Amino acid sequence: MDPLLLFVFVLAGFLGVELIAKVPSQLHTPLMSGTNAISGITIVGAMSVAAVTFARRGAGRVAAVLGFAAIVLAAINVVGGYLVTDRMLGMFRAGKR
């Protein structure tokens, strides 16, 4: 594995933890909506990579399985994020007591 890619991955992880830790609790719902949109883009990217992998006859099974896993995990993230966001917004609906 390329050391530069590993460095970028680790740096992104630390940056993500620091950014999320600094977000006030009032802003978590808008933040989740933004990350759901990013996960939607991840699904599109994973589908395009998986389509290319499946189209190539010489591509290995590992690439196909990883592409499929990326689609499934991103879809779970999007659906779960929207369910949690809807539940959080439901706490602020008028008429509930």
C-alpha positions as CSV (number, residue, x, y, z in Angstrom):
1,M,0.0,0.0,0.0
2,D,1.2,3.5,-0.8
3,P,2.4,5.3,2.3
4,L,0.9,8.6,1.0
5,L,-2.6,7.0,0.8
6,L,-2.2,5.6,4.3
7,F,-1.2,9.0,5.5
8,V,-4.2,10.7,3.9
9,F,-6.5,8.1,5.4
10,V,-5.2,8.5,8.9
11,L,-5.2,12.3,8.6
12,A,-8.8,12.2,7.4
13,G,-9.7,10.0,10.4
14,F,-8.2,12.4,12.9
15,L,-9.7,15.4,11.2
16,G,-13.1,13.8,11.2
17,V,-12.9,13.0,14.9
18,E,-11.8,16.5,15.8
19,L,-14.5,18.2,13.6
20,I,-17.4,16.0,15.0
21,A,-16.2,16.5,18.6
22,K,-16.4,20.3,18.2
23,V,-20.0,20.4,16.8
24,P,-22.6,21.6,19.3
25,S,-25.5,19.2,19.9
26,Q,-28.0,21.7,18.3
27,L,-26.2,21.2,14.9
28,H,-26.0,17.4,14.8
29,T,-29.3,17.1,12.8
30,P,-28.1,19.4,10.0
31,L,-24.7,17.7,10.1
32,M,-26.3,14.3,9.7
33,S,-28.3,15.5,6.8
34,G,-25.1,16.7,5.1
35,T,-23.4,13.4,5.8
36,N,-26.4,11.5,4.4
37,A,-26.0,13.5,1.1
38,I,-22.3,12.5,1.1
39,S,-23.2,8.9,1.6
40,G,-25.6,9.1,-1.3
41,I,-22.7,10.3,-3.5
42,T,-20.7,7.3,-2.1
43,I,-23.4,4.9,-3.3
44,V,-23.2,6.4,-6.8
45,G,-19.4,6.1,-6.8
46,A,-19.5,2.5,-5.5
47,M,-22.1,1.6,-8.1
48,S,-20.0,2.9,-10.9
49,V,-16.9,1.2,-9.6
50,A,-18.8,-2.1,-9.1
51,A,-20.2,-1.8,-12.7
52,V,-16.7,-1.4,-14.1
53,T,-15.5,-4.3,-12.0
54,F,-18.4,-6.6,-13.2
55,A,-17.9,-5.5,-16.8
56,R,-14.3,-6.6,-16.8
57,R,-14.0,-10.3,-17.1
58,G,-10.4,-10.3,-15.8
59,A,-11.2,-8.4,-12.6
60,G,-10.9,-10.5,-9.4
61,R,-13.7,-11.6,-7.1
62,V,-12.2,-9.6,-4.3
63,A,-12.9,-6.3,-6.2
64,A,-16.4,-7.4,-7.0
65,V,-17.1,-8.3,-3.3
66,L,-15.6,-5.1,-2.1
67,G,-17.7,-3.0,-4.5
68,F,-20.9,-4.8,-3.5
69,A,-20.0,-4.4,0.2
70,A,-19.4,-0.7,-0.4
71,I,-22.8,-0.3,-1.9
72,V,-24.5,-2.2,0.9
73,L,-22.7,-0.4,3.7
74,A,-23.3,3.1,2.2
75,A,-27.0,2.2,1.7
76,I,-27.3,1.1,5.3
77,N,-25.6,4.4,6.4
78,V,-28.0,6.5,4.3
79,V,-31.2,4.7,5.4
80,G,-30.1,4.7,9.1
81,G,-29.1,8.3,8.9
82,Y,-32.4,9.4,7.5
83,L,-34.3,7.4,10.1
84,V,-32.4,8.9,12.9
85,T,-32.7,12.4,11.4
86,D,-36.5,11.9,11.0
87,R,-36.8,10.8,14.6
88,M,-34.8,13.7,15.9
89,L,-36.9,16.2,13.9
90,G,-40.0,14.5,15.2
91,M,-39.1,15.7,18.7
92,F,-39.6,19.3,17.5
93,R,-43.0,18.8,15.7
94,A,-45.8,21.0,17.1
95,G,-48.7,19.3,18.8
96,K,-46.8,16.6,20.5
97,R,-46.7,16.6,24.3
